[in-house]
């Protein structure tokens, strides 16, 4: 069967239109894929970015305040356990058990603090080194400490922690973060109770 010139031109025209359509479709798909790839790469580059209705400034300020509290709590926890392990003297059992109770209470704070930071889109502490660079509570590496001096030092540290918690509460109030503030209020009460018990245990009878 012979093909006329008109038929050949018609066939070529149809093929060109088809090619143009395919090219346009491919460009559209590539554009959509490019956008999707870009979004995926963005999420990959910020995998720990938690969505929150708090502003970026609020997340930054509250994260800084709470990570400092977390470092202080870890430092105070370890000091409390240090004194618990190295307690001595006639009141050993009472003081040993008291500090064990206080240590458990302090350690129980750490996970809620860290998780609260993550909930609001911040990053929390990652290592012992970061804790030591951030903590405000001083360590005590002395070979021997008198039992009553142990209790008095821990009482001071807990009162200091109360002050730092109040400061963190003010930061939360400034940014209307009522959830973190409500947790802090409980921790203030617990720290005041520890300071009270430690003070009474060191009170000398006149």
Backbone as ProteinMPNN parsed JSONL, in Angstrom:
{"seq_chain_A": "XXXXXXXXXXXXXXXXXXXXXXXXXXXXXXXXXXXXXXXXXXXXXXXXXXXXXXXXXXXXXXXXXXXXXXXXXXXXXXXXXXXXXXXXXXXXXXXXXXXXXXXXXXXXXXXXXXXXXXXXXXXXXXXXXXXXXXXXXXXXXXXXXXXXXXXXXXXXXXXXXXXXXXXXXXXXXXXXXXXXXXXXXXXXXXXXXXXXXXXXXXXXXX", "coords_chain_A": {"N_chain_A": [[0.852, -1.196, 0.0], [0.622, 2.174, -0.939], [1.924, 5.182, 0.473], [0.799, 8.424, 0.743], [2.106, 11.809, 0.319], [0.706, 13.616, 1.935], [-0.347, 11.963, 3.906], [1.943, 11.17, 5.159], [2.881, 13.601, 6.174], [0.777, 14.173, 7.926], [1.028, 12.096, 9.748], [3.538, 12.653, 10.821], [2.985, 15.113, 12.03], [1.129, 14.34, 13.942], [2.726, 12.735, 15.584], [4.549, 14.618, 16.494], [2.87, 16.285, 18.037], [2.132, 14.436, 19.975], [4.612, 13.93, 21.153], [5.168, 16.475, 22.173], [3.153, 16.667, 24.079], [3.833, 14.564, 25.801], [6.311, 15.485, 26.655], [5.562, 17.817, 28.018], [3.979, 16.685, 30.014], [5.905, 15.15, 31.363], [7.561, 17.189, 32.307], [5.839, 18.426, 34.113], [5.452, 16.325, 35.935], [8.057, 15.942, 36.776], [8.486, 18.375, 38.023], [6.643, 18.206, 40.127], [7.684, 15.969, 41.433], [10.161, 16.992, 42.095], [9.477, 18.971, 43.93], [8.373, 17.371, 45.922], [10.6, 15.852, 46.575], [12.227, 17.874, 47.578], [10.79, 18.614, 49.859], [10.99, 16.259, 51.322], [13.756, 16.142, 51.728], [14.035, 18.401, 53.27], [12.643, 17.649, 55.58], [14.285, 15.575, 56.328], [16.623, 16.913, 56.937], [15.846, 18.253, 59.202], [14.993, 16.393, 61.307], [14.192, 16.267, 63.985], [12.474, 18.272, 64.518], [9.879, 19.301, 66.228], [6.425, 19.913, 65.916], [4.796, 22.779, 67.189], [2.694, 25.15, 68.915], [3.96, 27.202, 70.08], [6.113, 30.057, 69.822], [9.188, 30.411, 67.912], [11.063, 31.778, 69.406], [10.09, 31.377, 71.985], [10.383, 28.592, 72.253], [13.177, 28.444, 72.125], [13.986, 29.959, 74.427], [12.69, 28.643, 76.588], [13.652, 26.064, 76.297], [16.392, 26.484, 76.806], [16.27, 27.297, 79.513], [15.107, 25.03, 80.756], [16.865, 22.963, 80.103], [19.084, 23.722, 81.559], [18.029, 23.426, 84.122], [17.632, 20.662, 84.047], [20.285, 19.739, 83.908], [21.176, 20.638, 86.422], [19.549, 19.091, 88.082], [20.399, 16.482, 87.495], [23.045, 16.72, 88.432], [22.6, 17.266, 91.157], [21.241, 14.981, 91.849], [23.281, 13.018, 91.561], [25.096, 13.925, 93.467], [23.553, 13.625, 95.771], [23.245, 10.831, 95.785], [25.926, 10.157, 96.035], [26.502, 11.09, 98.65], [24.682, 9.48, 99.982], [25.784, 6.937, 99.504], [28.195, 7.189, 100.863], [27.623, 7.722, 103.47], [27.945, 7.812, 107.066], [28.369, 7.014, 110.618], [26.408, 7.317, 113.733], [23.749, 7.773, 112.998], [23.396, 6.525, 110.652], [21.553, 4.724, 109.307], [19.073, 6.127, 109.189], [19.776, 8.525, 107.818], [20.906, 7.492, 105.504], [18.719, 6.166, 104.291], [16.987, 8.351, 103.979], [18.349, 9.958, 102.102], [18.373, 8.208, 99.994], [15.687, 8.135, 99.312], [15.373, 10.829, 98.529], [17.099, 10.873, 96.349], [15.799, 9.154, 94.553], [13.52, 10.682, 94.05], [14.581, 12.932, 92.777], [15.738, 11.773, 90.486], [13.462, 10.909, 89.226], [12.491, 13.236, 88.153], [13.945, 13.774, 85.873], [13.309, 12.546, 83.323], [10.67, 13.581, 82.649], [11.387, 16.322, 82.43], [13.235, 16.377, 80.271], [11.623, 15.279, 78.231], [9.648, 17.189, 78.084], [11.01, 19.35, 76.993], [11.483, 18.293, 74.443], [8.868, 18.048, 73.528], [8.116, 20.676, 73.019], [9.582, 21.299, 70.859], [12.32, 21.588, 71.191], [15.822, 20.641, 71.694], [17.392, 18.345, 73.888], [19.628, 17.487, 76.674], [22.574, 15.519, 75.952], [24.76, 14.13, 76.924], [27.105, 13.212, 79.591], [29.177, 15.013, 79.614], [27.972, 17.307, 78.553], [26.145, 17.837, 80.545], [27.911, 18.506, 82.662], [28.992, 20.853, 81.673], [26.838, 22.518, 81.747], [25.561, 22.541, 84.257], [24.712, 24.22, 87.336], [24.788, 23.538, 89.971], [27.192, 22.704, 92.372], [29.751, 20.187, 92.355], [30.852, 17.694, 94.757], [33.695, 16.293, 95.518], [35.093, 15.417, 97.676], [37.062, 13.288, 99.795], [36.155, 12.558, 102.305], [33.248, 13.545, 104.069], [31.631, 15.125, 106.716], [28.689, 13.716, 108.216], [26.543, 15.544, 109.017], [27.364, 17.798, 107.651], [27.07, 16.951, 105.062], [24.253, 16.777, 104.857], [23.56, 19.451, 105.341], [24.743, 20.729, 103.149], [23.33, 19.597, 101.032], [20.807, 20.566, 101.662], [21.167, 23.309, 101.18], [21.693, 23.172, 98.432], [19.251, 22.242, 97.437], [17.593, 24.375, 98.085], [18.748, 26.281, 96.447], [18.115, 25.14, 93.996], [15.349, 25.469, 94.049], [15.19, 28.255, 93.703], [16.214, 28.473, 91.075], [14.287, 27.045, 89.701], [12.086, 28.72, 90.052], [12.926, 30.881, 88.504], [12.937, 29.67, 85.982], [10.23, 29.181, 85.799], [9.263, 31.776, 85.513], [10.202, 32.361, 82.954], [8.646, 30.603, 81.462], [6.121, 31.665, 82.025], [6.336, 34.133, 80.732], [6.141, 33.334, 78.104], [3.728, 32.114, 78.017], [3.584, 29.364, 78.501], [1.926, 27.195, 79.911], [1.866, 24.497, 80.547], [4.524, 23.542, 81.008], [5.101, 25.249, 83.117], [3.282, 24.361, 85.065], [4.297, 21.848, 85.71], [6.733, 22.607, 86.817], [5.892, 23.861, 89.154], [5.129, 21.723, 90.79], [7.61, 20.502, 91.134], [8.973, 22.48, 92.51], [7.644, 22.416, 94.968], [8.355, 19.831, 95.808], [11.152, 20.099, 96.045], [11.321, 22.035, 98.043], [10.288, 20.572, 100.143], [12.266, 18.589, 100.432], [14.425, 20.226, 101.215], [13.432, 21.164, 103.626], [13.206, 18.787, 105.208], [15.915, 18.075, 105.291], [17.011, 20.261, 106.601], [15.732, 20.084, 109.142], [16.788, 17.67, 109.986], [19.373, 18.359, 110.534], [19.173, 20.102, 112.579], [20.267, 21.288, 115.678], [19.856, 20.394, 119.088], [19.215, 22.757, 121.597]], "CA_chain_A": [[0.0, 0.0, 0.0], [1.426, 3.375, -1.067], [1.6, 6.262, 1.408], [0.888, 9.731, 0.097], [2.839, 12.832, 1.077], [-0.206, 14.165, 2.942], [-0.451, 10.996, 5.006], [3.224, 11.209, 5.877], [2.888, 14.845, 6.947], [-0.202, 14.025, 9.0], [1.604, 11.176, 10.737], [4.612, 13.375, 11.505], [2.347, 16.127, 12.858], [0.539, 13.64, 15.098], [3.838, 12.3, 16.433], [5.101, 15.812, 17.146], [1.931, 16.679, 19.095], [2.253, 13.43, 21.04], [5.886, 14.16, 21.838], [5.038, 17.711, 22.96], [2.292, 16.342, 25.23], [4.634, 13.741, 26.718], [7.342, 16.355, 27.243], [4.878, 18.679, 28.988], [3.586, 15.835, 31.152], [7.127, 14.799, 32.096], [8.01, 18.375, 33.03], [4.926, 18.604, 35.245], [5.748, 15.273, 36.903], [9.375, 16.219, 37.353], [8.311, 19.513, 38.938], [5.97, 17.687, 41.324], [8.645, 15.108, 42.124], [11.196, 17.865, 42.638], [8.91, 19.595, 45.129], [8.253, 16.332, 46.935], [11.962, 15.53, 47.011], [12.687, 18.993, 48.389], [10.117, 18.52, 51.16], [11.577, 15.116, 52.021], [15.097, 16.532, 52.155], [13.85, 19.372, 54.353], [12.293, 16.888, 56.784], [15.451, 14.797, 56.716], [17.592, 17.83, 57.537], [15.327, 18.686, 60.506], [14.166, 15.258, 61.728], [13.74, 16.391, 65.372], [11.696, 19.506, 64.643], [8.525, 18.982, 66.677], [5.46, 20.993, 65.684], [4.259, 23.372, 68.415], [2.101, 26.467, 68.675], [4.827, 28.204, 70.688], [6.988, 30.722, 68.857], [10.579, 29.935, 67.897], [11.733, 32.432, 70.54], [9.633, 30.692, 73.198], [11.054, 27.288, 72.28], [14.591, 28.667, 72.449], [14.139, 30.425, 75.812], [12.252, 27.602, 77.531], [14.617, 24.965, 76.165], [17.596, 26.87, 77.541], [15.987, 27.287, 80.956], [14.831, 23.677, 81.243], [18.077, 22.146, 80.009], [19.905, 24.091, 82.716], [17.399, 22.745, 85.264], [17.916, 19.229, 83.909], [21.685, 19.527, 84.3], [21.239, 20.807, 87.877], [18.891, 17.944, 88.73], [21.32, 15.346, 87.378], [24.177, 16.962, 89.329], [22.13, 17.116, 92.535], [20.942, 13.545, 92.019], [24.515, 12.269, 91.769], [25.656, 14.32, 94.766], [22.716, 12.986, 96.799], [23.615, 9.409, 95.818], [27.289, 10.116, 96.561], [26.412, 11.183, 100.107], [23.961, 8.276, 100.393], [26.727, 5.811, 99.49], [29.323, 7.423, 101.765], [27.134, 8.107, 104.794], [28.546, 7.073, 108.184], [27.99, 7.53, 111.918], [25.334, 6.667, 114.493], [22.446, 7.941, 112.34], [23.609, 6.022, 109.295], [20.374, 4.141, 108.657], [18.08, 7.177, 108.909], [20.271, 9.436, 106.79], [21.098, 6.692, 104.297], [17.401, 5.954, 103.677], [16.455, 9.653, 103.588], [18.991, 10.379, 100.865], [17.923, 7.296, 98.942], [14.361, 8.639, 98.919], [15.576, 12.081, 97.81], [17.702, 10.542, 95.065], [14.734, 8.616, 93.683], [12.634, 11.792, 93.671], [15.308, 13.756, 91.809], [15.88, 11.045, 89.221], [12.123, 10.853, 88.605], [12.256, 14.505, 87.464], [14.77, 13.949, 84.674], [12.631, 12.182, 82.075], [9.661, 14.588, 82.307], [12.013, 17.577, 81.99], [13.775, 16.179, 78.92], [10.528, 15.068, 77.286], [8.943, 18.461, 77.915], [11.81, 20.106, 76.031], [11.248, 17.723, 73.119], [7.477, 18.329, 73.127], [7.969, 22.046, 72.532], [10.422, 21.464, 69.675], [13.731, 21.807, 71.507], [16.71, 19.496, 71.879], [17.797, 18.291, 75.289], [21.012, 17.079, 76.959], [22.962, 14.295, 75.267], [25.932, 13.452, 77.499], [27.623, 13.644, 80.892], [29.966, 16.213, 79.355], [27.062, 18.444, 78.383], [25.625, 18.122, 81.89], [28.94, 19.189, 83.456], [29.177, 22.211, 81.141], [25.603, 23.284, 81.918], [25.094, 22.55, 85.645], [25.057, 25.285, 88.275], [25.023, 22.88, 91.264], [28.598, 22.331, 92.473], [30.053, 18.819, 92.769], [31.666, 17.536, 95.966], [34.51, 15.088, 95.328], [35.917, 15.213, 98.868], [37.173, 11.886, 100.205], [35.284, 12.361, 103.469], [32.427, 14.687, 104.475], [30.87, 14.83, 107.928], [27.271, 13.48, 107.905], [25.716, 16.747, 109.115], [27.78, 18.702, 106.575], [26.414, 16.419, 103.861], [22.844, 17.173, 104.869], [23.484, 20.91, 105.225], [25.086, 21.085, 101.764], [22.197, 19.219, 100.187], [19.712, 21.505, 101.951], [21.482, 24.527, 100.431], [21.547, 22.889, 96.995], [17.83, 22.151, 97.116], [17.061, 25.738, 98.117], [19.231, 26.913, 95.213], [17.31, 24.582, 92.912], [14.043, 26.14, 94.111], [15.352, 29.561, 93.082], [16.377, 28.283, 89.631], [12.983, 26.625, 89.185], [11.249, 29.923, 89.982], [13.38, 31.64, 87.334], [12.436, 28.959, 84.796], [8.777, 29.4, 85.788], [9.058, 33.117, 84.964], [10.414, 32.257, 81.504], [7.442, 29.955, 80.924], [5.029, 32.64, 82.127], [6.532, 35.146, 79.688], [5.742, 32.762, 76.811], [2.411, 31.481, 78.214], [3.72, 27.898, 78.47], [1.327, 26.797, 81.185], [2.136, 23.081, 80.825], [5.83, 23.453, 81.667], [4.988, 25.969, 84.393], [2.566, 23.537, 86.048], [5.243, 20.83, 86.162], [7.713, 23.279, 87.677], [5.274, 24.124, 90.457], [5.217, 20.472, 91.558], [9.02, 20.28, 91.474], [9.315, 23.449, 93.557], [7.105, 21.884, 96.225], [9.182, 18.68, 96.202], [12.474, 20.585, 96.469], [11.137, 22.691, 99.338], [10.106, 19.498, 101.128], [13.589, 18.004, 100.688], [15.208, 21.199, 101.981], [12.852, 21.186, 104.974], [13.62, 17.565, 105.903], [17.364, 18.126, 105.521], [17.237, 21.27, 107.639], [15.31, 19.555, 110.441], [17.703, 16.588, 110.365], [20.636, 18.943, 111.001], [18.922, 21.036, 113.694], [20.879, 20.845, 116.928], [19.054, 20.699, 120.279], [19.894, 23.726, 122.462]], "C_chain_A": [[0.883, 1.24, 0.0], [0.939, 4.454, -0.087], [1.813, 7.594, 0.714], [1.668, 10.694, 0.971], [1.986, 13.431, 2.182], [-0.311, 13.258, 4.151], [0.822, 11.018, 5.85], [3.298, 12.451, 6.768], [1.938, 14.769, 8.143], [0.345, 13.163, 10.116], [2.691, 11.876, 11.552], [4.039, 14.423, 12.46], [1.758, 15.513, 14.128], [1.619, 13.222, 16.085], [4.441, 13.485, 17.184], [4.202, 16.282, 18.288], [2.021, 15.731, 20.281], [3.519, 13.651, 21.859], [5.829, 15.405, 22.718], [4.209, 17.465, 24.221], [3.068, 15.553, 26.273], [5.689, 14.586, 27.428], [6.738, 17.252, 28.318], [4.486, 17.9, 30.238], [4.787, 15.486, 32.009], [7.643, 15.977, 32.912], [7.167, 18.603, 34.282], [5.225, 17.582, 36.34], [7.081, 15.518, 37.579], [9.302, 17.365, 38.356], [7.671, 19.056, 40.24], [6.919, 16.827, 42.139], [9.747, 15.928, 42.78], [10.732, 18.526, 43.93], [8.817, 18.592, 46.268], [9.621, 15.956, 47.493], [12.501, 16.615, 47.927], [12.087, 18.941, 49.785], [10.7, 17.379, 51.99], [12.962, 15.456, 52.555], [15.03, 17.513, 53.314], [13.536, 18.649, 55.661], [13.482, 16.073, 57.277], [16.486, 15.665, 57.415], [17.144, 18.346, 58.901], [14.434, 17.591, 61.085], [13.603, 15.39, 63.135], [12.929, 17.661, 65.605], [10.244, 19.168, 64.953], [7.6, 20.176, 66.439], [4.887, 21.477, 67.018], [3.647, 24.727, 68.082], [2.895, 27.571, 69.367], [5.703, 28.831, 69.606], [8.393, 30.129, 68.937], [11.348, 30.529, 69.077], [11.358, 31.757, 71.851], [10.333, 29.347, 73.335], [12.514, 27.442, 72.69], [14.78, 29.025, 73.919], [13.798, 29.323, 76.821], [13.199, 26.404, 77.487], [15.885, 25.271, 76.944], [17.406, 26.79, 79.041], [15.832, 25.873, 81.488], [16.035, 22.75, 81.111], [19.042, 22.463, 81.15], [19.35, 23.444, 83.984], [17.714, 21.262, 85.225], [19.346, 18.909, 84.33], [21.845, 19.649, 85.814], [20.651, 19.603, 88.604], [19.78, 16.709, 88.647], [22.49, 15.505, 88.344], [23.777, 16.764, 90.789], [21.778, 15.665, 92.837], [22.226, 12.781, 92.343], [25.171, 12.646, 93.097], [24.878, 13.672, 95.905], [23.057, 11.505, 96.923], [25.041, 9.233, 96.357], [27.264, 10.137, 98.088], [25.654, 9.984, 100.689], [24.916, 7.087, 100.496], [27.82, 5.952, 100.549], [28.893, 7.93, 103.147], [27.797, 7.241, 105.864], [27.993, 7.628, 109.494], [26.775, 6.862, 112.533], [23.946, 6.791, 113.854], [22.472, 7.425, 110.899], [22.309, 5.575, 108.622], [19.366, 5.219, 108.256], [18.527, 8.084, 107.765], [20.425, 8.715, 105.443], [19.767, 6.509, 103.557], [16.779, 7.272, 103.211], [17.036, 10.094, 102.244], [18.637, 9.454, 99.703], [16.565, 7.753, 98.396], [14.485, 9.916, 98.089], [16.171, 11.834, 96.424], [16.672, 10.021, 94.075], [13.828, 9.727, 93.167], [13.292, 12.678, 92.616], [15.405, 13.056, 90.453], [14.549, 10.983, 88.469], [11.793, 12.146, 87.86], [12.873, 14.523, 86.069], [14.029, 13.644, 83.373], [11.529, 13.184, 81.705], [10.254, 15.919, 81.835], [12.489, 17.448, 80.548], [12.659, 16.034, 77.892], [9.725, 16.349, 77.063], [9.685, 19.341, 76.907], [11.557, 19.61, 74.614], [9.833, 18.043, 72.614], [7.315, 19.724, 72.535], [8.914, 22.338, 71.368], [11.886, 21.719, 69.933], [14.524, 20.511, 71.548], [17.223, 19.529, 73.307], [19.211, 17.726, 75.437], [21.317, 15.703, 76.375], [24.093, 13.524, 75.948], [26.263, 13.981, 78.887], [28.422, 14.936, 80.723], [29.096, 17.449, 79.221], [26.442, 18.832, 79.714], [26.639, 18.944, 82.682], [29.185, 20.615, 82.971], [27.99, 23.118, 81.441], [25.207, 23.476, 83.376], [25.554, 23.773, 86.413], [25.321, 24.729, 89.669], [26.47, 22.392, 91.293], [28.751, 20.879, 92.917], [30.819, 18.838, 94.093], [32.403, 16.204, 95.844], [35.398, 14.788, 96.523], [35.914, 13.744, 99.282], [36.269, 11.581, 101.403], [34.545, 13.656, 103.779], [31.643, 14.261, 105.711], [29.385, 14.673, 107.579], [26.404, 14.735, 107.95], [26.085, 17.782, 108.053], [27.177, 18.251, 105.243], [24.979, 16.933, 103.765], [22.681, 18.674, 104.678], [23.775, 21.359, 103.781], [23.936, 20.745, 100.819], [20.997, 20.126, 100.419], [19.918, 22.809, 101.178], [21.256, 24.325, 98.932], [20.074, 22.822, 96.587], [17.172, 23.523, 97.157], [17.506, 26.518, 96.872], [18.419, 26.433, 94.02], [15.923, 25.224, 92.874], [14.115, 27.495, 93.417], [15.47, 29.465, 91.567], [15.059, 27.849, 88.986], [12.028, 27.824, 89.076], [11.627, 30.772, 88.767], [12.864, 30.999, 86.044], [10.927, 29.145, 84.655], [8.459, 30.769, 85.18], [9.228, 33.118, 83.444], [9.176, 31.65, 80.843], [6.243, 30.907, 80.946], [5.119, 33.688, 81.015], [6.032, 34.66, 78.326], [4.42, 31.994, 76.896], [2.471, 29.952, 78.053], [3.232, 27.343, 79.807], [1.644, 25.344, 81.544], [3.472, 22.904, 81.537], [5.78, 24.119, 83.039], [4.311, 25.117, 85.457], [3.45, 22.406, 86.573], [6.248, 21.427, 87.14], [7.152, 23.523, 89.07], [5.326, 22.894, 91.361], [6.649, 20.256, 92.018], [9.503, 21.271, 92.526], [8.859, 22.925, 94.914], [7.959, 20.721, 96.719], [10.55, 19.129, 96.715], [12.394, 21.287, 97.822], [10.965, 21.652, 100.444], [11.449, 18.851, 101.453], [14.443, 18.941, 101.542], [14.739, 21.258, 103.432], [13.319, 19.976, 105.78], [15.112, 17.61, 106.239], [17.714, 19.146, 106.6], [16.896, 20.714, 109.016], [16.248, 18.45, 110.93], [19.023, 17.129, 110.901], [20.432, 19.887, 112.179], [19.498, 20.468, 114.982], [20.006, 21.291, 118.096], [19.856, 21.653, 121.169], [20.05, 23.181, 123.873]], "O_chain_A": [[1.786, 1.362, 0.828], [-0.258, 4.619, 0.15], [2.882, 7.855, 0.164], [1.875, 10.466, 2.163], [2.497, 13.724, 3.263], [-0.358, 13.727, 5.288], [0.785, 10.901, 7.075], [3.708, 12.389, 7.927], [2.257, 15.242, 9.233], [0.15, 13.461, 11.295], [2.773, 11.734, 12.772], [4.547, 14.602, 13.567], [1.864, 16.068, 15.221], [1.436, 13.347, 17.296], [4.797, 13.375, 18.357], [4.684, 16.633, 19.365], [1.991, 16.154, 21.436], [3.506, 13.571, 23.087], [6.346, 15.422, 23.835], [4.521, 17.986, 25.292], [2.98, 15.826, 27.47], [5.933, 14.432, 28.625], [7.317, 17.43, 29.389], [4.636, 18.378, 31.363], [4.71, 15.519, 33.237], [8.1, 15.814, 34.043], [7.682, 18.924, 35.353], [5.251, 17.92, 37.523], [7.229, 15.331, 38.786], [9.959, 17.341, 39.396], [8.092, 19.46, 41.324], [6.97, 16.925, 43.365], [10.21, 15.608, 43.875], [11.487, 18.63, 44.896], [9.132, 18.901, 47.418], [9.792, 15.766, 48.697], [13.151, 16.324, 48.93], [12.775, 19.189, 50.776], [10.882, 17.508, 53.201], [13.306, 15.109, 53.685], [15.856, 17.471, 54.226], [14.082, 18.981, 56.713], [13.671, 15.896, 58.481], [17.144, 15.227, 58.358], [17.968, 18.825, 59.679], [13.251, 17.825, 61.33], [12.635, 14.707, 63.469], [12.721, 18.075, 66.746], [9.475, 18.797, 64.065], [7.962, 21.316, 66.73], [4.534, 20.666, 67.874], [4.024, 25.37, 67.102], [2.546, 28.747, 69.256], [5.996, 28.197, 68.592], [8.741, 29.44, 69.896], [12.188, 29.857, 69.676], [12.204, 31.582, 72.728], [10.82, 29.003, 74.412], [13.026, 26.67, 73.501], [15.642, 28.455, 74.587], [14.532, 29.103, 77.784], [13.506, 25.806, 78.518], [16.397, 24.412, 77.662], [18.267, 26.281, 79.76], [16.362, 25.547, 82.551], [16.207, 21.844, 81.927], [19.734, 21.576, 81.648], [20.113, 22.967, 84.825], [18.031, 20.666, 86.254], [19.588, 17.924, 85.027], [22.564, 18.859, 86.427], [21.19, 19.152, 89.616], [19.902, 15.968, 89.622], [22.887, 14.544, 89.002], [24.522, 16.167, 91.567], [21.993, 15.183, 93.949], [22.26, 11.989, 93.285], [25.737, 11.789, 93.776], [25.467, 13.222, 96.888], [23.149, 10.977, 98.032], [25.323, 8.261, 97.058], [27.91, 9.319, 98.742], [25.971, 9.531, 101.789], [24.863, 6.323, 101.459], [28.314, 4.953, 101.072], [29.695, 8.493, 103.892], [28.163, 6.093, 105.613], [27.236, 8.599, 109.488], [26.182, 5.96, 111.942], [23.062, 5.987, 114.147], [21.677, 7.838, 110.055], [22.003, 5.995, 107.506], [18.867, 5.227, 107.131], [17.751, 8.376, 106.855], [20.112, 9.267, 104.388], [19.702, 6.68, 102.339], [16.12, 7.315, 102.172], [16.307, 10.547, 101.361], [18.609, 9.887, 98.551], [16.332, 7.756, 97.187], [13.799, 10.078, 97.08], [15.802, 12.492, 95.451], [16.673, 10.402, 92.904], [13.419, 9.723, 92.006], [12.636, 13.122, 91.673], [15.183, 13.669, 89.408], [14.515, 11.003, 87.239], [10.899, 12.151, 87.014], [12.375, 15.214, 85.18], [14.119, 14.417, 82.418], [11.459, 13.601, 80.549], [9.697, 16.57, 80.95], [12.189, 18.295, 79.706], [12.739, 16.602, 76.803], [9.185, 16.566, 75.979], [9.064, 19.997, 76.07], [11.43, 20.411, 73.687], [9.63, 18.279, 71.423], [6.481, 19.937, 71.656], [9.037, 23.484, 70.937], [12.63, 22.035, 69.005], [13.961, 19.42, 71.449], [17.461, 20.598, 73.87], [19.907, 17.514, 74.444], [20.446, 14.835, 76.307], [24.357, 12.378, 75.584], [25.783, 15.034, 79.307], [28.361, 15.833, 81.564], [29.447, 18.517, 79.721], [26.235, 20.015, 79.987], [26.286, 19.95, 83.297], [29.544, 21.488, 83.761], [28.113, 24.342, 81.398], [24.575, 24.479, 83.708], [26.641, 24.3, 86.176], [26.001, 25.369, 90.471], [26.926, 21.743, 90.351], [27.984, 20.393, 93.748], [31.363, 19.867, 94.493], [31.823, 15.135, 96.037], [36.343, 14.005, 96.419], [34.909, 13.046, 99.142], [35.696, 10.497, 101.505], [35.136, 14.736, 103.756], [31.064, 13.176, 105.749], [28.871, 15.412, 106.739], [25.617, 14.975, 107.034], [25.235, 18.552, 107.605], [26.82, 19.077, 104.403], [24.553, 17.452, 102.733], [21.793, 19.127, 103.956], [23.121, 22.265, 103.265], [23.613, 21.519, 99.918], [20.252, 20.424, 99.486], [18.978, 23.351, 100.596], [20.703, 25.19, 98.252], [19.702, 23.294, 95.513], [16.286, 23.808, 96.35], [16.744, 27.309, 96.317], [18.074, 27.219, 93.138], [15.385, 25.489, 91.799], [13.228, 27.852, 92.642], [14.893, 30.281, 90.847], [14.755, 28.242, 87.859], [11.258, 27.925, 88.121], [10.757, 31.313, 88.085], [12.413, 31.692, 85.133], [10.405, 29.253, 83.545], [7.499, 30.906, 84.422], [8.487, 33.795, 82.732], [8.719, 32.122, 79.802], [5.453, 30.947, 80.004], [4.107, 34.08, 80.434], [5.565, 35.448, 77.504], [4.042, 31.302, 75.951], [1.539, 29.332, 77.541], [4.022, 27.062, 80.708], [1.685, 24.998, 82.724], [3.554, 22.204, 82.547], [6.349, 23.61, 84.005], [4.714, 25.141, 86.62], [3.364, 22.045, 87.746], [6.571, 20.823, 88.163], [7.874, 23.4, 90.059], [5.544, 23.017, 92.566], [6.883, 19.871, 93.164], [10.356, 20.933, 93.347], [9.605, 22.984, 95.892], [8.254, 20.629, 97.91], [11.047, 18.598, 97.707], [13.293, 21.149, 98.651], [11.449, 21.844, 101.56], [11.744, 18.592, 102.62], [15.105, 18.499, 102.481], [15.548, 21.386, 104.352], [13.778, 20.126, 106.912], [15.521, 17.23, 107.337], [18.609, 18.917, 107.414], [17.68, 20.855, 109.954], [16.478, 18.306, 112.131], [19.72, 16.436, 111.643], [21.401, 20.417, 112.723], [19.25, 19.314, 115.332], [19.484, 22.406, 118.107], [21.024, 21.4, 121.464], [20.599, 23.86, 124.74]]}, "name": "protein", "num_of_chains": 1, "seq": "XXXXXXXXXXXXXXXXXXXXXXXXXXXXXXXXXXXXXXXXXXXXXXXXXXXXXXXXXXXXXXXXXXXXXXXXXXXXXXXXXXXXXXXXXXXXXXXXXXXXXXXXXXXXXXXXXXXXXXXXXXXXXXXXXXXXXXXXXXXXXXXXXXXXXXXXXXXXXXXXXXXXXXXXXXXXXXXXXXXXXXXXXXXXXXXXXXXXXXXXXXXXXX"}
